[in-house]
């Protein structure tokens, strides 16, 4: 994937996602299918079938706006076959890169680390997909995202998410789960700052903080109170 540069649009960013399909299976550009999917989701569609139905309602002029020169949009099966082998990491990097360059890397500001379960991803074969995201309040968008198979793996997912990232000027926040030495060191190496909640899961650290911010003991004030 090429480096996303300044002035790149969302359409351009979607075009950076590698197409895994063979040339004979590319009746519709992947870039166009991704764009239609995003538009359909913004319109309230939450399934591939819904996305396909939304796309089939597009006029010829609407299809041309999405880069499709055919009479109708892709069917449900076409989306399924294209997306089942999609480079998810590449797609996330393209979208987060577009978010960053839209406002400038230096504008990250407050970045919240938070996990969430992907709605509708649970099935009979397994639990819902859990995602860990870094959301920039300044940019109003996710700048990085990683899957976390279980809540106990959120720490390792956070390290992968932060590793090698430039965080100059950013202030990372999160709940007590992220109050870990390795995570804090990774943020500092990226030239960022952090502000995490500390609870009973770090009893010694909690005691140190309470001691540091408690009223200092003064022998003179103790005598005056007698």
C-alpha positions in Angstrom: 0.0 0.0 0.0 1.4 3.4 -0.9 1.9 6.1 1.6 -1.2 8.3 2.1 -0.3 11.9 1.5 -1.8 15.3 2.3 -4.9 16.2 0.4 -5.9 12.6 -0.2 -9.7 12.1 -0.1 -11.6 9.2 1.4 -12.2 7.8 -2.1 -8.4 7.9 -2.7 -7.8 6.1 0.6 -10.2 3.3 -0.3 -8.3 2.9 -3.5 -5.1 2.1 -1.5 -6.6 -1.1 -0.1 -5.0 -4.1 -1.9 -7.4 -6.2 -4.0 -6.8 -9.9 -3.3 -9.0 -11.1 -6.1 -7.8 -12.5 -9.4 -8.3 -10.3 -12.5 -11.1 -12.5 -13.8 -13.0 -12.0 -10.6 -12.8 -8.2 -10.7 -16.1 -7.3 -12.4 -16.5 -4.5 -9.9 -13.6 -2.4 -8.5 -12.9 -3.0 -4.8 -12.7 0.7 -4.3 -16.3 1.1 -5.6 -17.6 -1.7 -3.5 -16.0 -0.3 -0.3 -17.4 3.2 -1.0 -20.9 1.8 -1.6 -20.7 -0.2 1.6 -19.7 2.9 3.6 -22.5 4.9 2.1 -25.0 2.2 2.7 -23.9 1.9 6.4 -24.3 5.6 6.8 -27.8 5.2 5.5 -28.5 2.6 8.2 -27.8 -0.7 6.5 -26.1 -3.2 8.9 -25.7 -6.4 6.8 -24.2 -7.3 3.4 -27.7 -8.1 2.2 -28.8 -4.6 3.2 -25.8 -3.1 1.5 -26.5 -5.0 -1.7 -30.2 -3.9 -1.7 -29.2 -0.3 -1.1 -26.7 -0.4 -4.0 -29.3 -2.0 -6.4 -31.4 1.1 -5.9 -28.7 3.4 -7.3 -29.4 5.0 -10.7 -26.9 4.7 -13.6 -25.7 8.2 -12.7 -25.3 7.1 -9.1 -23.3 4.1 -10.1 -21.0 6.2 -12.2 -20.4 8.4 -9.2 -19.1 5.3 -7.4 -16.9 4.4 -10.4 -19.1 1.6 -11.8 -19.8 1.5 -15.5 -22.4 -1.3 -15.4 -26.1 -1.2 -15.4 -26.5 -2.4 -11.8 -24.6 -2.6 -8.6 -23.0 -5.8 -7.2 -25.2 -8.5 -5.7 -24.9 -10.0 -2.2 -22.7 -12.9 -3.2 -20.2 -10.5 -5.0 -19.7 -8.5 -1.8 -19.3 -11.7 0.2 -16.7 -13.1 -2.1 -14.7 -9.8 -2.2 -14.9 -9.1 1.6 -14.1 -12.6 2.9 -10.5 -12.3 1.9 -10.2 -8.5 2.4 -7.0 -7.2 4.0 -8.6 -5.8 7.2 -5.4 -4.3 8.6 -4.8 -2.6 5.3 -8.3 -1.2 5.2 -8.0 0.1 8.8 -4.6 1.7 8.0 -6.0 3.4 5.0 -9.0 4.8 6.9 -7.0 5.9 9.9 -4.4 7.4 7.7 -7.1 9.4 5.9 -8.4 10.6 9.3 -4.9 11.8 10.4 -4.0 13.7 7.2 -7.4 15.3 7.1 -6.6 17.5 10.1 -2.9 17.0 10.5 -0.9 14.5 12.6 -0.1 17.2 15.2 -3.9 17.6 15.9 -4.4 14.3 17.7 -5.1 16.0 21.0 -7.0 13.9 23.4 -7.0 10.2 22.4 -9.2 7.7 24.2 -8.3 4.0 24.4 -11.5 2.0 24.6 -12.7 -1.5 23.8 -16.1 -2.5 22.3 -17.8 -5.5 21.0 -18.8 -5.3 17.3 -22.6 -5.4 17.1 -24.0 -8.3 15.2 -20.7 -10.2 15.0 -21.6 -12.9 17.5 -22.5 -16.3 16.0 -23.1 -19.9 17.0 -19.5 -20.6 16.3 -18.1 -18.0 18.7 -18.5 -14.8 20.7 -18.7 -11.3 19.2 -15.6 -9.7 17.8 -14.0 -7.3 20.4 -12.1 -4.3 19.1 -9.7 -1.9 20.8 -9.7 1.5 19.3 -7.8 4.8 19.8 -10.3 7.6 19.2 -9.1 11.2 18.7 -11.6 13.6 20.2 -10.0 16.4 18.2 -10.2 14.6 14.8 -13.6 13.0 15.7 -12.3 9.7 14.3 -10.5 6.4 15.1 -6.8 6.8 14.3 -5.9 3.1 15.1 -7.8 -0.1 15.8 -6.9 -3.7 16.7 -8.8 -6.8 17.5 -8.7 -8.1 21.1 -9.9 -11.8 21.2 -10.7 -11.5 24.9 -10.8 -8.8 27.6 -7.6 -10.3 29.1 -5.8 -9.6 25.8 -6.6 -5.9 25.7 -3.2 -5.1 27.2 -1.3 -6.9 24.5 -3.6 -5.4 21.9 -3.0 -1.9 23.3 0.8 -2.4 23.0 0.4 -3.5 19.3 -1.8 -0.5 18.7 0.7 2.0 20.2 3.9 0.4 19.1 5.9 2.7 16.8 3.2 5.3 16.6 4.1 9.1 16.8 2.0 10.5 19.7 3.7 13.9 20.1 1.4 16.2 21.9 -1.3 13.6 22.3 -2.8 12.8 25.7 -3.9 9.2 26.0 -6.7 8.3 28.4 -8.2 5.0 29.5 -9.7 3.0 32.3 -7.7 1.1 35.0 -7.0 -1.8 32.6 -4.4 0.3 30.7 -2.5 1.5 33.8 0.4 -0.8 33.0 4.1 0.0 33.0 4.6 -1.3 29.4 1.8 0.8 28.0 2.9 3.9 29.7 6.5 3.4 28.5 5.2 2.9 24.9 3.3 6.2 25.0 6.3 8.1 26.3 8.5 6.6 23.6 6.0 8.0 21.1 6.4 11.4 22.7 2.9 11.3 24.1 1.4 11.7 27.5 -1.1 9.6 29.4 -3.8 9.9 32.1 -5.2 6.6 33.3 -7.6 5.6 36.1 -5.9 3.7 38.9 -8.0 1.2 41.0 -7.6 -1.8 43.2 -6.1 -3.8 40.4 -2.9 -1.8 41.1 -3.0 -1.7 44.9 0.6 -0.6 45.5 0.4 2.1 42.8 -2.9 3.3 44.2 -1.4 3.6 47.7 1.6 5.6 46.4 -0.7 8.0 44.6 -2.9 8.5 47.7 0.1 9.1 49.8 1.6 11.6 47.3 -1.5 13.7 47.2 -2.5 13.5 50.8 -1.9 16.4 53.1 1.7 16.6 54.2 2.4 15.8 57.9 3.5 18.8 59.9 4.7 18.4 63.5 3.8 22.1 64.2 0.3 21.7 62.9 -0.1 18.5 64.9 0.8 20.4 68.1 -1.5 23.3 67.4 -4.5 20.9 67.0 -4.0 19.5 70.5 
